Amino acid sequence: MMGEPMMDPAATSAASAADRRPIATRQARWAQRLAAWLTTTPVTPNQISVLSVAWAGIGGALLLHGGTAAWIGAALCVQLRLICNLLDGMVAVEGGKGSRVGALYNEIPDRFADTAFLVPLGYAVGLPWLGWAAALAAMLTAYVRVFGGALGLAQDFGGVMAKQRRMAALTIALLAQAVEHALWGTRFSLLAAGWIILAGSLLTAATRTAGIARRLNNQDVDNQGLEARS
C-alpha cells in the first residue's frame, strides 16, 4: 500500500495565510520590525502563541485581584496578548517559520486566553455565571468560524464582537473601571463589559452562522446552474 503523501510545508504555510484574520496593525512598521527581529531568533511562532496565554493568565489574575493599579495592569496584559496573537502569525507566515502543528497553536491558546480573561471578569462583578457564559459565547464564535472553514468556505472573522473587538471592549472597561474605582468604588464598567461581550459574542455567532448558510445555499444555486447549462 502506498503511504499518505507528505504535506508540502510551503503549501501548508500558504493555506494558513489564506485563512488569516485581517489585522490592520500587521502593516505597522513597529510590528514588521519586531516580527523580522523575532524571525532571526530561536523563538518559534508556537512559543509566541503560548506566551499569549501566559499574559492572559496574569491579566485574569490582576482583574480578579482588583484595584486601580491591578486593572490598569490587566488592560496592559490584554494588549500584550493581542501583540502575541499578531506576531505569531507574522513570524510563521512572513518569517517562514510555520510548522505542521501551527494551526493548533493558532487556535487552542486563543480559547484558553479568552477564558482566562472572561471567567475572572464574572467573578470580579459577583456574577460568576456571566463570566462563564461570556467565555462560552466567545468560544462559540470561534467554533462557528472554524466550522465554516471545515465546510470548505473562507473563514469569517467578522462580527460585532470578534476577538479584537472583545479585547478592545475589555481594555476600555478595565481602564474605565480603574477610574470608576478611584472615584466611586463601584464596578459598573466591568459589569457592562461582561454583558456587552456576552450579547455581542452571541450575535456574532448568529451572524456568522447565517453567513455560512447563505454561502452554502449560493453554492447549491451555482451548482444547479452549471448542471442546467451542461
C-alpha positions in Angstrom: 0.0 0.0 0.0 1.2 3.5 -0.7 1.6 5.8 2.2 -0.2 9.1 2.5 1.6 11.9 0.5 3.8 14.1 2.5 2.4 17.7 3.1 4.5 20.4 1.5 5.4 22.9 4.2 5.1 25.7 1.6 1.6 24.6 0.8 0.8 24.4 4.5 2.1 28.0 5.0 0.1 29.2 2.0 -3.1 27.6 3.3 -2.6 29.2 6.7 -2.0 32.6 5.1 -5.3 32.2 3.2 -7.3 31.9 6.4 -5.6 34.7 8.4 -7.5 37.2 10.4 -7.4 40.6 8.7 -5.4 42.9 11.1 -4.5 46.4 10.1 -1.7 46.6 12.6 0.1 43.9 10.6 1.2 46.7 8.3 2.6 48.9 11.1 6.3 49.5 10.9 6.9 48.6 14.5 5.1 45.2 14.1 7.0 44.4 10.9 10.4 45.3 12.5 9.6 43.3 15.7 8.5 40.3 13.6 11.6 40.5 11.4 13.8 40.5 14.5 12.0 37.6 16.1 12.5 35.7 12.8 16.3 35.9 13.4 16.0 34.4 16.9 15.3 30.8 18.1 11.8 31.9 19.2 9.1 30.0 17.3 5.6 31.1 16.4 4.2 28.4 18.7 6.1 29.7 21.6 4.7 33.2 21.0 1.2 31.7 20.9 1.8 30.0 24.3 3.1 33.3 25.7 -0.2 34.9 24.8 -1.9 32.5 27.3 0.7 33.5 30.0 -0.2 37.1 29.5 -3.9 36.3 29.7 -3.4 34.3 32.9 -1.5 37.2 34.5 -4.2 39.6 33.3 -7.0 37.5 34.6 -5.4 37.2 38.0 -5.0 41.0 38.1 -8.6 41.5 37.0 -9.8 39.2 39.8 -7.5 40.8 42.4 -9.0 44.3 41.7 -7.8 47.8 42.4 -6.8 50.7 40.3 -3.2 49.5 39.5 -4.3 45.9 39.0 -7.0 46.8 36.5 -4.6 49.1 34.5 -2.1 46.2 34.6 -4.8 43.8 33.3 -5.6 46.2 30.4 -1.9 46.1 29.5 -2.0 42.3 29.6 -4.9 42.3 27.2 -2.8 44.3 24.7 0.3 42.1 25.2 -1.9 39.1 24.5 -3.1 40.7 21.2 0.5 41.6 20.3 1.5 37.9 20.7 -1.5 37.0 18.5 -0.2 39.4 15.9 3.4 38.4 16.0 2.9 34.6 16.0 1.2 34.7 12.6 3.7 37.2 11.1 6.7 35.1 12.2 5.0 32.0 10.9 3.9 33.3 7.5 6.1 36.3 6.6 9.1 34.8 8.5 8.7 31.4 7.1 8.8 29.7 10.5 5.5 27.9 10.3 5.1 24.3 11.4 2.8 21.4 10.8 1.1 21.9 14.1 0.9 25.7 13.8 -2.8 25.7 13.2 -3.4 24.0 16.6 -1.2 26.6 18.3 -3.0 29.3 16.4 -6.5 28.3 17.7 -6.2 26.4 21.1 -4.2 29.1 23.0 -6.7 31.7 22.0 -9.6 29.7 23.6 -7.6 29.5 26.9 -6.7 33.2 26.7 -10.3 34.3 26.2 -11.4 32.1 29.1 -8.6 33.4 31.4 -9.8 36.9 30.9 -13.6 36.5 30.8 -14.2 34.0 33.6 -12.4 36.3 36.2 -14.5 39.2 34.9 -17.6 37.4 36.0 -16.2 36.7 39.5 -15.0 40.3 39.8 -18.5 41.6 39.4 -20.1 39.0 41.7 -21.8 37.1 38.8 -19.6 34.0 38.1 -22.2 32.7 35.6 -21.8 35.8 33.5 -18.0 35.3 33.1 -18.5 31.6 32.2 -21.3 32.5 29.7 -19.2 35.2 28.1 -16.3 32.7 27.7 -18.5 30.1 26.2 -20.1 32.6 23.8 -16.6 33.7 22.8 -15.7 30.1 22.1 -18.8 29.7 20.1 -17.8 32.5 17.7 -14.5 30.7 17.1 -16.3 27.3 16.6 -18.7 28.7 14.0 -15.8 30.4 12.2 -13.6 27.2 12.1 -16.6 25.1 11.2 -17.3 27.2 8.2 -13.7 26.6 7.1 -14.2 22.9 7.6 -17.0 23.1 5.1 -14.7 24.5 2.5 -15.7 28.1 3.0 -13.4 31.0 3.7 -13.3 31.6 7.5 -15.5 34.6 8.6 -13.5 36.8 11.0 -16.2 39.5 11.1 -18.9 40.3 13.5 -19.8 42.9 16.2 -17.7 41.0 18.8 -14.9 39.3 17.0 -11.7 38.7 19.1 -10.2 42.1 18.6 -13.4 43.8 19.5 -13.9 41.7 22.6 -10.5 42.6 23.7 -11.0 46.3 22.9 -14.2 46.3 24.9 -12.4 44.6 27.8 -9.4 47.0 27.6 -11.7 50.1 27.7 -13.8 48.6 30.5 -10.7 47.9 32.6 -9.3 51.4 32.2 -12.8 52.9 32.9 -13.0 50.6 35.9 -9.7 51.9 37.3 -11.1 55.5 37.2 -14.6 54.4 38.5 -13.0 52.6 41.4 -10.9 55.6 42.3 -13.9 57.9 42.2 -16.8 55.9 43.5 -15.6 52.4 44.4 -18.2 50.7 42.2 -17.7 48.1 39.4 -20.3 49.0 36.8 -17.7 49.3 34.0 -16.8 45.7 34.4 -20.4 44.6 34.7 -21.3 46.4 31.5 -18.3 44.8 29.7 -19.5 41.3 30.7 -23.0 41.9 29.3 -21.7 43.6 26.1 -19.2 40.8 25.4 -21.8 38.1 26.1 -24.5 39.6 23.9 -22.1 40.7 21.2 -20.5 37.2 21.0 -23.9 35.5 20.7 -24.9 37.9 18.0 -21.5 37.3 16.2 -22.0 33.6 16.3 -25.5 34.0 14.9 -24.5 36.3 12.0 -21.6 34.0 11.1 -23.9 31.0 11.1 -26.3 32.9 8.9 -23.5 33.8 6.6 -22.3 30.2 6.3 -25.9 29.1 5.5 -26.2 31.8 2.8 -22.9 30.9 1.1 -23.8 27.1 1.1 -27.2 27.9 -0.4 -25.5 30.1 -3.0 -23.2 27.2 -3.8 -26.2 24.9 -4.4 -27.7 27.5 -6.8 -24.5 27.9 -8.7 -24.1 24.1 -9.0 -27.7 23.8 -10.3 -27.0 26.5 -12.8 -23.9 24.7 -14.1 -25.8 21.4 -14.3 -28.6 23.1 -16.3 -26.1 24.5 -18.8 -24.2 21.3 -19.2 
